Amino acid sequence: MPDYKMHDPRGWCGDPKRGAAMGRAEYHADDTSAPVRLFVRRVRLHGDYDANGTYWGGGYGTLPLYWVASADCEVDFCVRARDRAHAIEQARCQYPTLACLVTPRFGRARENQSRAIRSAWPKR
């Protein structure tokens, strides 16, 4: 399973003392027509920031953020999509011969953990 923190930007222009990074760089395979296996995961945002502190912008009405990556993180990019199916559709546009797409779904324990984290997050 790929690690979301592998290509995590290190603050504004590479300097965390200057503030949060704005988005992440995209990494794509040299041959996008080759069969590739990708993972798709929704990135939970707290306000406009992910858990790593990267700024994604947005606000009310912005589509959710999804992370698409290969197991070795050679392919690593994010898309805004209505839902998981829409994110997969966008990944297929960039990788038309997508051999297998793995979409990990977390069980109830993970959902309950997410609820607990959200409830502990300070209200605005």
Sequence and secondary structure as in RCSB ss.txt:
>XXXX:A:sequence
MPDYKMHDPRGWCGDPKRGAAMGRAEYHADDTSAPVRLFVRRVRLHGDYDANGTYWGGGYGTLPLYWVASADCEV
DFCVRARDRAHAIEQARCQYPTLACLVTPRFGRARENQSRAIRSAWPKR
>XXXX:A:secstr
   TTTT   SBTTBGGG   BS   B  S TTS  EEEEEEE  BTTB TT  B    TT   EEEEEETTSSS
EEEEE SSHHHHHHHHHHH TT  EEE     HHHHHHHHHHHHHS   
